[in-house]
Amino acid sequence: MNAIDPTSPTTPKLDIGGLEAVYDALATAIDAAGSKSELMLVKLALLHARDTGEEAFLRHLESAARDL
């Protein structure tokens, strides 16, 4: 695994505990959305894109799609 570069725009902002809290919240929201979970995830992705910008969002999308 590569060392984290503090000047990189992809430097993590959450520690493991924070990631676990986000994971739990996401899992709960997906369960609550039921049959509309895909719509909820698309809305979440668009909000993320708005807040992070196109370049960061596309980088995150590529990372998420890798090795599924």
C-alpha positions as CSV (number, residue, x, y, z in Angstrom):
1,M,0.0,0.0,0.0
2,N,1.2,3.5,-0.8
3,A,2.0,6.0,1.9
4,I,-0.5,8.8,2.4
5,D,0.7,12.1,0.7
6,P,-0.6,15.0,2.8
7,T,-0.5,17.3,-0.2
8,S,-2.7,14.9,-2.2
9,P,-6.4,15.9,-2.8
10,T,-7.3,12.4,-1.8
11,T,-5.8,12.5,1.7
12,P,-8.4,10.8,4.0
13,K,-10.4,13.2,6.3
14,L,-11.8,10.4,8.5
15,D,-10.1,7.9,10.7
16,I,-11.3,4.3,11.0
17,G,-13.9,5.2,13.6
18,G,-15.3,7.9,11.4
19,L,-15.4,5.6,8.4
20,E,-17.3,3.0,10.5
21,A,-19.8,5.7,11.6
22,V,-20.3,6.7,8.0
23,Y,-20.6,3.1,6.9
24,D,-23.3,2.4,9.5
25,A,-25.2,5.6,8.6
26,L,-25.1,4.7,4.9
27,A,-26.2,1.1,5.5
28,T,-29.1,2.3,7.7
29,A,-30.1,4.9,5.0
30,I,-30.0,2.2,2.2
31,D,-32.1,-0.1,4.3
32,A,-34.6,2.7,5.1
33,A,-34.9,3.6,1.4
34,G,-36.0,0.1,0.5
35,S,-36.9,-0.2,-3.1
36,K,-35.8,3.4,-3.7
37,S,-32.2,2.7,-2.5
38,E,-30.7,3.2,-6.0
39,L,-32.4,6.7,-6.3
40,M,-31.1,7.6,-2.8
41,L,-27.6,6.6,-3.8
42,V,-27.7,8.6,-7.0
43,K,-28.9,11.7,-5.0
44,L,-26.1,11.1,-2.5
45,A,-23.6,10.9,-5.3
46,L,-24.8,14.1,-6.9
47,L,-24.6,15.9,-3.6
48,H,-21.1,14.6,-3.1
49,A,-20.2,15.8,-6.6
50,R,-21.6,19.3,-5.9
51,D,-19.6,19.6,-2.7
52,T,-16.3,18.1,-3.9
53,G,-16.2,19.2,-7.5
54,E,-16.0,17.3,-10.7
55,E,-12.4,16.2,-10.6
56,A,-12.6,14.8,-7.1
57,F,-15.9,13.1,-7.7
58,L,-14.7,11.4,-10.9
59,R,-11.6,10.2,-9.0
60,H,-13.8,8.8,-6.2
61,L,-16.1,7.2,-8.8
62,E,-13.2,5.4,-10.5
63,S,-11.9,4.2,-7.1
64,A,-15.3,2.9,-6.1
65,A,-15.9,1.1,-9.3
66,R,-12.5,-0.6,-9.3
67,D,-12.4,-4.3,-8.2
68,L,-16.1,-4.8,-7.6
